[in-house]
Amino acid sequence: MKLPFGQSPKPDSSLPPDPSSKEPQGLGAFGGVFTPSILTILGVIMYLRFGWVVGNVGLLGTLIIVTLSTSITFLTALSVCAIATDRVVRVGGAYYMISRSLGIETGGAVGIPLYFAQAFSVALYTLGFAESLSAVFPWLNQIVVALLTTLAVAILALTSAELAIRAQYFIMGAIALSLISLIFGPSLPNIEPQLWAVPETTQSFWAVFAVFFPAVTGIMAGVNMSGDLKNPTQALPSGTLAAVGVGYVIYMVLPLLLAYRADTANLIDEPLIMQQLSFWSPAILLGVWGATLSSAIGSIMGAPRVLQALARDGVLPRALKILGTGSGRQDEPRIGTAVTLFVSAAAVCIGDLNLIAPVLTMFFLTTYLVLNISAGIEGFLQSPSYRPTFRVPWFLSLLGAVGCLSVMFLINAVATVVAAAIALSIFFWLQRRELEATWGDARRGMWMALLRTGILQLDHTDDPKNWRPHILALSGSPSRRWSLVELADALTHNRGLVTISSVLPSGSRDVGQQATMEATIRDYLERRGIRALVRLTTASDPFEGAVQLIETYGIGPLVPNTIVLGDSENPSRRASYCNLIAQTHKGNRNVIILRENKDGFGRRQRIDVWWGGMQANGGLMLLLADLLSRTIAWRNVDICLKLMVQDDTAAKSAQQNIRRLVQDMRISALSEILVANGRSFDEVLHESSALADLIFLGIASPDAVADYPEYYANLQQRTANLPTTVFVLASGKFAFTEVLSEG
């Protein structure tokens, strides 16, 4: 069942307010984007691990790591800016961007893990805060402190996003104070500064890189506040790039201070080496506490907004629709915040998140990866609707994606695989739910680009090795001639294209009604498991309209090579029907005519192919029978290759030849040589194929018969009372023997 989501066609008081209908209000670039981003970037790794990084790889190695790490974040920030200036980014931040670019399934596959990563990050930060506080006050219980801290930041977020931002201003002041204290602090006494030296027994460059990289992954904190911004299109680019730039400057200056003021041993062994190098040592503790609290606040504000967007888009089960509810003028996700508090508190009670922390980091990097892919694809496709004011070359975004993927494997290959498996599982789950979006995404543009490239690459000359059945089925109403639709679908079976078509009387439909009717037929086919194109046309005469459709339908070299018709029993229209066959054959198309018996396809266990040699119709009939046998509906069928000869002497040599033929063609078929013994072909046909489920018969070319309508009338009489029969007329300019021999 398809689940609609997005905007409702009718006003509904139960739906959340449309943010676009609100008056301009909310946070600006500094308070809503720069502040949460820079506070997440300048986090616990800077205070507790930066000295360890410098000690292990030296000053030059640290500068390289900082530059390389920031480059990946900078490329991702450029991608964010491009997407943000192309469309208004509403609640959900990264999830909103991805779902509107690559579709709801991809957005949900990234958004759901991103929510849990941010919710669990609250626990990580509050546990880190509790650990540092317990180091100063040993009598404190770490779990209790972490739970109380989690509750405090949740209450702050519940009160108001703007109030939480104001609290972060004080935290930013504490971090600034700690950095100033570090700048004016002394060197360690009686030591030899490390400078450019690198000890021999240290961690590898990439191991150190893996430890440091999470320090620059803070730009999502600002992106997640997109729904609370006054002008996201301007605030996100300026605030994000400013945070990345300021963070890079600070991270390039700090290694100089550390390398000139401390030796290698102290840098590696002392997690709080900055406290010893500070002018006022308590300022470093204030910075550590401020960094952990600000990161916790950023996560507790960002996670519920992702959850709110997921619920509003119908990604979550219907029972969780209430999570999309917003409160107050700012549409704050208070219910989502309460749920996030519960999830975070549960993670705090576990106490040790070391096992899942690498996977959580992978989810953040997966978000970066997909954001870069989204911007890269949008830029590469050059869709007319994609017009960002902040333009980024598509190859830079894809370069950022490659960087993210590389870092993920460098940090933890196992965690990368686990994160990918979880994301893929969510993707296929959402795909099975068949969610319908009210917005377009880049996937259609991707297919259009591939289609354009493919069509231009196709040669106009048919290649037997790569021949595929591209069928145009003149079925009329599919419900009335369903067997014809089934036959056309079975013959293609994901190998080629099938188009279900009909000719309507002139004036019966205008262009708009015709398009609506095509969509209705397409939905009908999909509900019955048939994936096909649909084309309707109008004409005063149905047979003339069919000829025009056959002549004009297609694009470039991609045109139907096989036309499937239903049999015509109307004597007054037989001449027009036969003219349709003649014109189709003259256009070098294969003609397949289904003459259906009242039993339809019977048990689908036996197909009789009446053989007249590999030339002309024989090769095509054998190929069509083989194509049918490869489908699920005909999987138990036996193909019986029948050949009539005049006497026993001819039967012996014919039997050897036909067995060799079947073996060379690599087709599973039974051969049967029938001796006439004075009987006519029609008598042998009726006796031998009376119990078949489907019969293939070749018919004469219109060029070889003087009066084709009379020939066709005789053909109908000769095959009366037979099981369902397929008349086959192969194109005279294509060697189906080569198709069979190529396999």
Buried (B, 14 or more C-beta within 10 A) or exposed (E): EEEEBEEEEEEEEEBBEEBEEEEEEBBBBBBBBBBBBBBBBBBBBBBBBBBBBBBBBBBEBBBBBBEBBBBBBBBBBBBBBBBBBBBBBBBBBBBBBBBBBBBBBBBBBBBBBBBBBBBBBBBBBBBBBBBBBBBEEEEEEBEEBBBEBBBBBBEBBBBBBBEBBEBBEEBBEBBBBBBBBBEEBEBBEEEEBBEEEBBEEBBEBBEBBBBBBBBBBBBBBBBBBBBBBBBBBBBBBBBBBBBBBBBBEBBBEBBBBBBEBBBBEBBBEBBBBBBBBBEBBEBBBBBBBBBBBBBBBBBBBBBBBBBBBBBBBBBBEEEBBEBBBBEEEBBBBBBBBBBBBEBBBEBBEEEEBEEBBBBBBBBBBBBBBBBBBBBBBBBBBEBEEBEBEBEBEBEBBBBBBBBBBEBBBBBBEEBBBBBBEBBEEBBEBBBEBEBEBEEEBBBEBBEEBEEEEEEEEEEEEBEBEEBEBBBBBBBBEBEEBBBBBBBBBBBBBEEBBBBBBBBBEEEEBEEEEBEEBBEEBBEBBEEEEBEBBBBBBBBEBBBBBBBBBBEEBBEEEEBBBBBBBBBBEEEEBBBBBBBBBBBBBEBEBBBBBBBBBEEBBBEBBBBBBBBBEBEBBBBBBBBBBBBBBEBEEBEEBBBBBBBBBEEEEBBEEBBEEBBEBBEEBEBEBEBBBBBBEEEEEEEBBBEBBEEBBBBBBBBBBBEEBEEBBEBBBEBBEBBEEBBBBBBBBBBEEBBBBEBBBEE
